[in-house]
């Protein structure tokens, strides 16, 4: 996962995925800020790649499909 996707919440680095139209924070304990990191997610996980810096866990989100 590119480092630009990672965010810090409550002292932990991780990323957001979309579950039931809500943002879900996934902590990545071995992640390093600013570096690409290996992750293990479900193949159909929808990863937030834009707007993640202002998200809160559980916040409703809209998914836009890119052409």
Secondary structure as the mmCIF struct_conf table of DSSP 4:
data_model
#
loop_
_struct_conf.conf_type_id
_struct_conf.id
_struct_conf.beg_label_comp_id
_struct_conf.beg_label_asym_id
_struct_conf.beg_label_seq_id
_struct_conf.end_label_comp_id
_struct_conf.end_label_asym_id
_struct_conf.end_label_seq_id
HELX_RH_3T_P HELX_RH_3T_P1 UNK A 3 UNK A 5
STRN STRN1 UNK A 7 UNK A 9
TURN_TY1_P TURN_TY1_P1 UNK A 10 UNK A 11
STRN STRN2 UNK A 12 UNK A 19
TURN_TY1_P TURN_TY1_P2 UNK A 20 UNK A 21
STRN STRN3 UNK A 22 UNK A 27
TURN_TY1_P TURN_TY1_P3 UNK A 29 UNK A 30
TURN_TY1_P TURN_TY1_P4 UNK A 33 UNK A 34
BEND BEND1 UNK A 35 UNK A 35
TURN_TY1_P TURN_TY1_P5 UNK A 43 UNK A 44
STRN STRN4 UNK A 46 UNK A 47
BEND BEND2 UNK A 50 UNK A 51
HELX_RH_3T_P HELX_RH_3T_P2 UNK A 52 UNK A 54
TURN_TY1_P TURN_TY1_P6 UNK A 57 UNK A 58
STRN STRN5 UNK A 60 UNK A 60
HELX_LH_PP_P HELX_LH_PP_P1 UNK A 63 UNK A 66
#
